[in-house]
Structures are given as structure tokens and as C-alpha cells.
């Protein structure tokens, strides 16, 4: 899910802050949401990037794929022309929200949740297509309010590129380029996980994890590790992340996916296979 | 997961020894507690020894709780359970000044509004029992068998949402666990991820 194909979309360092097209903003309780496209048109047989651009009211947040101790992830259901295919949300690294001793993972402020759209080879140049999404979320501050919006974009099909970026009112740090550049970076760090007593230990081999400064980690899969910040230590040049087991742990999955964040540095994604021999189940 | 079957032969009063979030474990004794209910009566878990007990964390203002009350899902489960001799204790750990905090009379209004039939509605404004059970969300459910052993803990059902339309497709874990216990079977889903609003504990 996180192997974003950067090759398809070379980053332009001086990318315009306003670099997409957008549908109408739906403003609801405590947030505004709109569907934005990176480009002004779609080309048959290619992949384009769309995004759910969410602007939260100050103090309010929505949730990551794993919401933490409470909450719900934002969900999308698409209505697309025949042959078009939308991917899953490619989740930016979450923030941690601590409320009354509970830990939640999500986003506040402005966020762009990118989604890849495959355009079929037989899409008709000269036509216009409607890309529509029904989005559901839970927005919380101290209280939580479920929300739903139908958002859409009408985009022309053009026979070939390059397609101009066109104006969309997306702030620079939530532009497609900036969002992609900040997505959890994949693949460079090898990790494995094991059960050690009531803890789950993840060993990560990665040069950039040595400082441990401001390091936090978020499990994509719920029910495996507790949502508190892990203890981080160094053992023979390997970063060791110790989590308490989730209260709801029943069996070790084949692997645990973690997003690791570090102050001032790009987030990482590690896929930690569970070491063989981990107890597999607990029946009552 | 640890299973302390040796300890499970009675209700062990672990009481309030551990600060912060403890959490009971399926297969281990449910910690005893003492709270005042909405009519001012003291209620303890141990007074129900010999009966199956359901604990349900509640916040009347939470949209997840509203889903399961407005649809009649929780009231229906309460009615079925209590008419079968099962004890259903609804617990509110909302701190004063926070959403969903109730006093006895507000709790009474809530029960009346939804024709709810818990055995009692317990007020836990200081969050002590919520922390003792590691209650994180509203709703959050526990099933304790007649011997005082935790047999289920987790969500109300299998589809985390605030949408009533999901109820028909969801597995309701508490009635399922109660039926399995009654039939002398192993509880097939002993834990699930609780979902809902965070419990509004005080600081």
C-alpha cells in the first residue's frame, strides 16, 4: 500500500503551491472536505493522483488507518465511470493525540489523503468524466461527531500528456508533491518482531534510527501492540522498539507494519515479520 | 495471554491496587468493585456471584452509543439478558464537566428515553472502575461468568461504525458469548477491538 510509485511523478522542487483541480468544498461540523486532482485532465491508460483534502477546525482531528484506542478511520467509497479504478488511501504518517490517558492516531490542520486513480486505455478523449466519492469520517476534539460527504470532480479526458497542473486552493505543505515527499519511506529498513513475555519487541536495522530522538511508532494493524509510545533502545547497533502487547492481542500476525516518525525527518515504513515460534494463539 | 485458571475459582478482589490502566484478561478473575447506582444504591460485582454479569461502558452523548440505543440494539440485548437471569450493569466513567457525565437523575432519564433495562446504571465519575477494567471506549463490553471469570471483553459488535445500517451485517458479540456460555461451550470470540468514543476520564 505504501509503495508509492514516485517514478511516475517526478517531483519538481519548485512545484507550485497551487497544483491541482478541485471539486466543491463540503463544509460540515468541524471540517471542510473536497476532492482534488493533481492534474487538470486525465490521460487514457495512465494513473493519476486524486486526494481527499481535509481542513480541520483548530483542535479537531480525524483518524489514520489504525485510529488507536478509540475513533474510526476515514473511509471512501467511489462511484466511477466504467473501467476506472481507485486505489486505497495512501496514508500519510499520523500524529499522536493523547486524550484522558487514551492514545489516538490521526490528522489535524490541513491534510491531503492521496488516492491513485487508474484510467482505462479506452477512455474517450474529448469526453468529461465524473469522479465521485462518498467519504465517512469521525471528527473528534473532546467529543466526536461522525460525518459524511459526497464530493466529486469533473475531469476532461485528453489523448496524451503532459497535462498542466491547474489551480486548486491547496496550501503548499498539503500539495501533492509535498504530501508524497513526506509519505512514510518504504523498504530501506529491515525489521522483525517477536513476543517477549508480555511485550512485543521490534528490532529495526537502520542507520537513521540511532539517535532515537523524538522517535515514535504506529502500528497499522490494531489489536497487536498497545498504543502507547514504545520504549526505544540500542542493542549492537540495532534499534529495539518495545511495545506492551495490546489488551486485545490474541495471536501474532505474520507481520506487523509500523510507521516510525522522527522529529524533523521523513517517516519510515517497516514491515516486521514475526519471528517463527511466536505463540500463535490463545483459546479461552 | 495469561490464563490463571487456578485463580478463577472465585472472585478475587484485586481491588484498586494498580494505578493507571489495568486490564482484566479473558480467563482471569474479574476484579471486584463497588459503585453507587442511579437510584443511590450501592452495587458491587461480588454481590452477583453465581450469576453471569455483563458490563457495558456508556456515554449518552457519544454517537456510537446513540447508534446502539436509538436503533434499539443495546436495549434489546439488555432485555434478553436480564429476562434470562443475567445481570447487566451499565457503567458511566465520564468525569464531571465532560461529555456524557451523568448524575443519578440524568442516568434515569437516559434509561427511560430508550426503554433500557439494565439491572443497574452505575456512576463512576472518578473513573476508578473504568481504569480498573481498562475501559477505553463507549461502548465497551465485558462478560463475566457465574464463577467471576472474564469470558469476553471488547466491542459491542464486529463492524466499527456509527451507522445503524451496519447492524444487520454485524455479529453481536455479547449475545453470542452469552449463548455459548449457556450451552457450556467455549466463547468463540473472547476478545475484539472495542470501538467508539474515548471514555471521557478526568485528568
Interface residues (C-beta under 8 A of the other chain):
Chain A: X69 X70 X71 X72 X99 X100 X101 X102 X104 X136 X138 X140 X142 X143 X144 X145 X146 X222 X223 X247 X248 X249 X250 X282 X283 X284
Chain B: X1 X3 X20 X21 X23 X26 X27 X61 X62 X63 X64 X95 X98 X99 X131 X134 X136 X137 X151 X153 X154 X160 X161 X162 X163 X186 X187 X190 X191 X192 X193 X194 X195 X196 X197 X198 X199 X200 X201 X202 X203
